[in-house]
Amino acid sequence: MRVRLIGLPTDSHSSFLRGAAAAPAAIRAALASDHGNAASESGLELGADIAFEDAGDLPLAEGEGDPALIRAAVADAANSGAMPISLGGDHMVTGPIVAALAELRGPLNILHFDAHPDLYDDFEGDPLSHASPFARIMEAGHARRLVQFGIRTLNRHCREQAERFGVEIFEMRDFAPETVPIPEPPLYISIDLDGFDPAFAPGVSHHEPGGPTVREFLHVLLRVPGPIVGADIVEYNPSRDVNGITAVLAAKLVKELAALAAKGST
């Protein structure tokens, strides 16, 4: 299994603050920094045990053509035998990513980590809002099963949407890592960095107290047996970060997701 990194520098569908378009470059810098190394917690290493390639950033222009560019890049990765890890950008990008993979593999199962369920029918008049990608995914039939955890902002509308689409939501008020189910393959993983407690990931636009620690999140992630068909890391806003610690976390997650792909191919 090869892993292909795809940068998606866009934040045109953000609803509060912009800045996530600068994330891919900052995450790459953290990934390449001499402060750490290329090993995941499983011991598998990027470039040694895991074939790893960087496709660079897509030339996104904040226009109507951006979703098509994203779909094409993800489809190209999958068709070439590479597992795409996409670096947002705001959470809008997950919609076209999943659409591309579902077109190739059929409806996916999704494990989604976030403070927010992102199920709005449309948010502030924008059906492609970063608060709406999973509504678009579910209504299009691109997912058979959607499991969400880290959620702690579930309002009435999103509860109704979750019931409408049959979404399995594990709210933080009842959170225990071992109780989060891991959907069966084909599995896609979407990680919104504001899912973490802001103490561990301050570099996000929407600070939401009461989230899990990095270790609690990894207790869930490392239970994934593999294979996975793709993943994204979204909503990093470098302008809000403190000493680059959120970028370092995002870089660590790239390594852990890549290791899952390798684990699933053995």
KOLRO-579171 format. One line per field, with one value per residue (C-alpha): z, x, y; residue number from 1; residue in one letter. Coordinates in steps of 0.1 Angstrom, whole numbers, plus 5000, padded with zeros to 4 digits. Example, Ala and Ser with C-alpha at 12.3 -4.5 7.8 and 13.67 -1.06 7.14 Angstrom:
REM residues 2
z 5078, 5071
x 5123, 5137
y 4955, 4989
seq 1, 2
type A, S
This chain:
REM residues 266
z 5000, 4990, 5008, 4989, 5007, 4990, 5002, 5000, 5007, 5010, 5037, 5015, 5032, 5068, 5088, 5116, 5109, 5079, 5080, 5074, 5038, 5052, 5070, 5045, 5043, 5081, 5086, 5060, 5078, 5111, 5094, 5080, 5111, 5128, 5161, 5155, 5133, 5108, 5131, 5140, 5174, 5158, 5148, 5111, 5095, 5066, 5037, 5052, 5059, 5043, 5007, 5010, 4983, 4985, 4956, 4967, 4970, 4945, 4928, 4945, 4936, 4960, 4930, 4919, 4902, 4935, 4944, 4910, 4914, 4947, 4934, 4905, 4926, 4951, 4923, 4907, 4939, 4945, 4908, 4911, 4941, 4967, 4998, 4999, 5031, 5025, 5044, 5046, 5045, 5060, 5064, 5031, 5015, 5029, 5007, 4974, 4988, 4999, 4967, 4947, 4968, 4969, 4931, 4929, 4959, 4965, 4997, 5025, 5062, 5080, 5114, 5121, 5149, 5157, 5183, 5158, 5139, 5106, 5097, 5090, 5060, 5051, 5073, 5068, 5033, 5022, 5014, 5010, 5044, 5066, 5089, 5063, 5046, 5063, 5054, 5017, 5021, 5036, 5013, 4983, 4996, 4997, 5032, 5046, 5081, 5099, 5134, 5151, 5183, 5202, 5196, 5222, 5203, 5193, 5188, 5180, 5142, 5141, 5164, 5139, 5110, 5128, 5133, 5097, 5084, 5110, 5123, 5153, 5176, 5207, 5226, 5249, 5280, 5277, 5262, 5268, 5241, 5242, 5235, 5201, 5175, 5146, 5113, 5090, 5057, 5034, 5061, 5057, 5086, 5089, 5117, 5125, 5148, 5169, 5181, 5206, 5238, 5229, 5255, 5231, 5198, 5201, 5164, 5153, 5145, 5168, 5204, 5221, 5257, 5270, 5243, 5246, 5251, 5223, 5241, 5244, 5207, 5199, 5220, 5195, 5163, 5172, 5175, 5138, 5123, 5088, 5059, 5054, 5020, 5028, 5055, 5060, 5086, 5085, 5102, 5114, 5115, 5119, 5129, 5161, 5170, 5200, 5194, 5165, 5188, 5167, 5136, 5154, 5164, 5128, 5116, 5141, 5129, 5093, 5105, 5124, 5095, 5071, 5095, 5094, 5057, 5058, 5086, 5065, 5035, 5054
x 5000, 5012, 5000, 4996, 4994, 4971, 4970, 4936, 4943, 4908, 4887, 4860, 4832, 4843, 4816, 4835, 4871, 4893, 4928, 4925, 4937, 4972, 4972, 4987, 5020, 5022, 5015, 5041, 5067, 5059, 5061, 5095, 5109, 5140, 5122, 5107, 5111, 5090, 5079, 5043, 5034, 5032, 5069, 5061, 5080, 5071, 5094, 5109, 5080, 5053, 5056, 5048, 5044, 5034, 5012, 5015, 4986, 4957, 4953, 4920, 4905, 4875, 4852, 4826, 4852, 4870, 4849, 4856, 4893, 4893, 4873, 4896, 4928, 4914, 4901, 4936, 4952, 4928, 4930, 4968, 4967, 4975, 4956, 4948, 4954, 4940, 4951, 4924, 4914, 4879, 4856, 4838, 4865, 4853, 4822, 4840, 4866, 4840, 4821, 4852, 4859, 4823, 4821, 4850, 4842, 4805, 4791, 4817, 4816, 4829, 4845, 4843, 4860, 4848, 4833, 4805, 4783, 4785, 4750, 4733, 4710, 4726, 4744, 4740, 4726, 4757, 4749, 4786, 4794, 4820, 4791, 4772, 4795, 4779, 4744, 4756, 4773, 4744, 4717, 4738, 4740, 4778, 4780, 4763, 4773, 4785, 4799, 4808, 4826, 4840, 4806, 4797, 4776, 4746, 4717, 4680, 4684, 4715, 4698, 4669, 4693, 4711, 4679, 4669, 4701, 4707, 4739, 4755, 4767, 4788, 4787, 4815, 4792, 4792, 4826, 4847, 4872, 4865, 4828, 4832, 4824, 4849, 4829, 4838, 4856, 4855, 4864, 4871, 4884, 4877, 4895, 4885, 4912, 4886, 4874, 4903, 4900, 4915, 4942, 4957, 4948, 4945, 4951, 4915, 4888, 4862, 4874, 4850, 4860, 4853, 4870, 4892, 4929, 4952, 4958, 4920, 4916, 4945, 4928, 4900, 4922, 4946, 4917, 4911, 4923, 4926, 4924, 4912, 4904, 4913, 4914, 4914, 4927, 4909, 4902, 4937, 4941, 4978, 4969, 4954, 4981, 5004, 5041, 5030, 5016, 4985, 5006, 5028, 4996, 4984, 5017, 5016, 4981, 4994, 5019, 4993, 4968, 4995, 5004, 4968, 4969, 5001, 4987, 4956, 4977, 4997
y 5000, 5034, 5066, 5098, 5132, 5157, 5193, 5211, 5248, 5262, 5278, 5295, 5276, 5284, 5301, 5319, 5325, 5319, 5306, 5269, 5273, 5278, 5245, 5220, 5239, 5242, 5205, 5195, 5216, 5199, 5165, 5173, 5190, 5175, 5178, 5143, 5113, 5094, 5066, 5059, 5044, 5010, 5013, 5015, 5044, 5067, 5062, 5029, 5006, 5028, 5040, 5077, 5103, 5139, 5152, 5188, 5212, 5214, 5248, 5255, 5289, 5292, 5287, 5262, 5240, 5232, 5201, 5186, 5192, 5175, 5145, 5141, 5141, 5116, 5093, 5095, 5084, 5055, 5044, 5043, 5021, 5048, 5055, 5093, 5113, 5148, 5179, 5206, 5232, 5234, 5204, 5211, 5190, 5158, 5158, 5156, 5132, 5107, 5111, 5102, 5071, 5060, 5062, 5037, 5014, 5019, 5035, 5038, 5034, 5066, 5072, 5109, 5127, 5163, 5186, 5192, 5167, 5188, 5177, 5211, 5209, 5242, 5266, 5304, 5298, 5277, 5240, 5234, 5249, 5232, 5226, 5205, 5179, 5149, 5160, 5161, 5127, 5109, 5123, 5113, 5077, 5078, 5063, 5032, 5039, 5071, 5069, 5102, 5107, 5137, 5155, 5181, 5207, 5187, 5211, 5203, 5206, 5183, 5158, 5157, 5153, 5125, 5107, 5113, 5097, 5071, 5086, 5069, 5097, 5091, 5124, 5135, 5135, 5097, 5092, 5061, 5052, 5015, 5020, 5038, 5011, 5008, 5004, 4976, 4982, 5000, 5025, 5062, 5084, 5121, 5140, 5176, 5190, 5209, 5175, 5176, 5196, 5231, 5225, 5200, 5216, 5254, 5260, 5258, 5284, 5269, 5263, 5239, 5229, 5195, 5174, 5143, 5142, 5131, 5098, 5092, 5098, 5074, 5047, 5048, 5052, 5024, 5000, 5003, 4970, 4983, 4985, 5021, 5036, 5072, 5098, 5136, 5160, 5193, 5226, 5234, 5272, 5281, 5317, 5304, 5280, 5282, 5273, 5251, 5223, 5217, 5214, 5188, 5169, 5170, 5156, 5128, 5119, 5117, 5091, 5071, 5071, 5060, 5032, 5021, 5019, 4998, 4976, 4969, 4958, 4932
seq 1, 2, 3, 4, 5, 6, 7, 8, 9, 10, 11, 12, 13, 14, 15, 16, 17, 18, 19, 20, 21, 22, 23, 24, 25, 26, 27, 28, 29, 30, 31, 32, 33, 34, 35, 36, 37, 38, 39, 40, 41, 42, 43, 44, 45, 46, 47, 48, 49, 50, 51, 52, 53, 54, 55, 56, 57, 58, 59, 60, 61, 62, 63, 64, 65, 66, 67, 68, 69, 70, 71, 72, 73, 74, 75, 76, 77, 78, 79, 80, 81, 82, 83, 84, 85, 86, 87, 88, 89, 90, 91, 92, 93, 94, 95, 96, 97, 98, 99, 100, 101, 102, 103, 104, 105, 106, 107, 108, 109, 110, 111, 112, 113, 114, 115, 116, 117, 118, 119, 120, 121, 122, 123, 124, 125, 126, 127, 128, 129, 130, 131, 132, 133, 134, 135, 136, 137, 138, 139, 140, 141, 142, 143, 144, 145, 146, 147, 148, 149, 150, 151, 152, 153, 154, 155, 156, 157, 158, 159, 160, 161, 162, 163, 164, 165, 166, 167, 168, 169, 170, 171, 172, 173, 174, 175, 176, 177, 178, 179, 180, 181, 182, 183, 184, 185, 186, 187, 188, 189, 190, 191, 192, 193, 194, 195, 196, 197, 198, 199, 200, 201, 202, 203, 204, 205, 206, 207, 208, 209, 210, 211, 212, 213, 214, 215, 216, 217, 218, 219, 220, 221, 222, 223, 224, 225, 226, 227, 228, 229, 230, 231, 232, 233, 234, 235, 236, 237, 238, 239, 240, 241, 242, 243, 244, 245, 246, 247, 248, 249, 250, 251, 252, 253, 254, 255, 256, 257, 258, 259, 260, 261, 262, 263, 264, 265, 266
type M, R, V, R, L, I, G, L, P, T, D, S, H, S, S, F, L, R, G, A, A, A, A, P, A, A, I, R, A, A, L, A, S, D, H, G, N, A, A, S, E, S, G, L, E, L, G, A, D, I, A, F, E, D, A, G, D, L, P, L, A, E, G, E, G, D, P, A, L, I, R, A, A, V, A, D, A, A, N, S, G, A, M, P, I, S, L, G, G, D, H, M, V, T, G, P, I, V, A, A, L, A, E, L, R, G, P, L, N, I, L, H, F, D, A, H, P, D, L, Y, D, D, F, E, G, D, P, L, S, H, A, S, P, F, A, R, I, M, E, A, G, H, A, R, R, L, V, Q, F, G, I, R, T, L, N, R, H, C, R, E, Q, A, E, R, F, G, V, E, I, F, E, M, R, D, F, A, P, E, T, V, P, I, P, E, P, P, L, Y, I, S, I, D, L, D, G, F, D, P, A, F, A, P, G, V, S, H, H, E, P, G, G, P, T, V, R, E, F, L, H, V, L, L, R, V, P, G, P, I, V, G, A, D, I, V, E, Y, N, P, S, R, D, V, N, G, I, T, A, V, L, A, A, K, L, V, K, E, L, A, A, L, A, A, K, G, S, T
